[in-house]
Amino acid sequence: MNARAPFPAGGRDWDDLLVDMRARKADDIDWRNGRTPLYVFHNDSETYEIGRKAYFEFFSENALGRKRAFHSIQSMEREVLDYGLSLFSAPDGGEGVFTSGGSESILVAMKTARDAWRAARPGRGPGSAMNIVMPVTAHPAFDKASDLLGYEIRRTEVRPDGRADAEAMRPLIDENTIAIIGSAPCFPYGVVDPIDQLSDLAEATGAWLHVDACVGGWMAPFFTMNGRQTPHFDFRFPGVRSISADLHKFGFCPKPASTVFFRDAADMERAAFVADAWPSGRFETSTLVGTRPGGAVAAAWAVLNHLGTTGYRDAARRLAEMVDLYVADLEALGFRMIARPDLSIIAFTSQSEDMFAVAKELGTHGWLVGQTRRPPGIHAMMSLFHAPAREAFIADLAVSLERVRGGGAKGRATDVVY
Ligand SMILES: Cc1ncc(COP(=O)(O)O)c(C=O)c1O
């Protein structure tokens, strides 16, 4: 057991603290050079600096107080939500919430779907059986929400192309289904589910369709605008009731920043949590958290205004070029893409090689290796840190492959972690 750190006596100055903090970074993964397959997202140094400076301009402001105290934050948050409503083709009356991450956006959407379900079924209050129906590729944030909200999860296998199978989901939907889920794209295989078909399914069954666009939301539309085959996923499909979309992933905004949008204002009201029983007056939030950083709102507003359509389309073009080069290199090494990437998540496998062993070998070259269990594969959610890293990655992968063929490391499915 580690000895517990004693409460500090205090008095350390900044220089001393900085030296200490920097020393602690020594064993961190080299994310600036594309060595991690998730966690950090990047466009270019100018976008990074604008996000950072805007964040620190509003370092102390609390977005919880945006309506009463920080009108600056309120106006910027309003504009960010408006930008998202337009980007996602929301009809008049559509509304959104600025949250602190994808998991929170998903939780808020599932709470809202539950309350809409209850509103349509008087008498089905707490304790009622509820479920959601989703492809096996949907993110564990839905499992977390299920733990908190008490619904059952019904999972279906995906089609051979890695996308949700609407027909497989249909028989699992019943009168207790509070929502069905599609992703844009799903994390494991990087492909956008057929939201058109899920929308038809939602309309036919009356189920709420939530699109988890945490990864793709603020970027996939620009791939499509550039003429890439990235499918549409938004409110243009009438069955879509809510969309989660993270600014802190491919919006290239500083963490923590995400958004969740609702087609109808009535649903947005259900997103709110209100309490008024204590002595200090009415408390209302549409987020799980209370206090949240004003800096994250300001930074998102600044980055969105800095990049705009031109900047995001340019980033989309550079991401797509990078992905195509990775795919060509991987196929040249004999790997098979688990699915053709719709955005910049790549996942690849092999018919002949032990992919768990290849991943383990690759890890010895200083890469944090992302993996898939089914099928055994290597996985990366790549942003523009990964463009200059490509040659080194492919070279180390080739060496790893040779080592495994020569009887090197053995890996196990249980080594796969998110
Ligand atoms: C598809 C998808 N949904 C939701 C999330 C959760 O986002 P966060 O980590 O911001 O809570 C992720 C995270 O990678 C994701 O890939």
The ligand as an SDF file (V2000), in Angstrom:
LIG
                    3D

 16 16  0  0  0  0  0  0  0  0999 V2000
  -19.2330    7.5580  -29.0380 C   0  0  0  0  0  0  0  0  0  0  0  0
  -18.9150    8.1450  -27.6800 C   0  0  0  0  0  0  0  0  0  0  0  0
  -19.9130    8.5420  -26.8810 N   0  0  0  0  0  0  0  0  0  0  0  0
  -19.6800    9.0720  -25.6650 C   0  0  0  0  0  0  0  0  0  0  0  0
  -18.4040    9.2310  -25.1920 C   0  0  0  0  0  0  0  0  0  0  0  0
  -18.1870    9.7670  -23.7850 C   0  0  0  0  0  0  0  0  0  0  0  0
  -17.5780   10.9990  -23.7930 O   0  0  0  0  0  0  0  0  0  0  0  0
  -16.8470   11.6130  -22.4870 P   0  0  0  0  0  0  0  0  0  0  0  0
  -15.6070   10.8230  -22.2860 O   0  0  0  0  0  0  0  0  0  0  0  0
  -16.6260   13.0390  -22.8750 O   0  0  0  0  0  0  0  0  0  0  0  0
  -17.7910   11.4760  -21.3330 O   0  0  0  0  0  0  0  0  0  0  0  0
  -17.3270    8.8410  -26.0050 C   0  0  0  0  0  0  0  0  0  0  0  0
  -15.9340    9.0030  -25.5540 C   0  0  0  0  0  0  0  0  0  0  0  0
  -15.0050    8.7160  -26.2630 O   0  0  0  0  0  0  0  0  0  0  0  0
  -17.5860    8.2650  -27.2720 C   0  0  0  0  0  0  0  0  0  0  0  0
  -16.5860    7.8130  -28.0530 O   0  0  0  0  0  0  0  0  0  0  0  0
  1  2  1  0
  2  3  1  0
  2 15  2  0
  3  4  2  0
  4  5  1  0
  5  6  1  0
  5 12  2  0
  6  7  1  0
  7  8  1  0
  8  9  2  0
  8 10  1  0
  8 11  1  0
 12 13  1  0
 12 15  1  0
 13 14  2  0
 15 16  1  0
M  END
$$$$
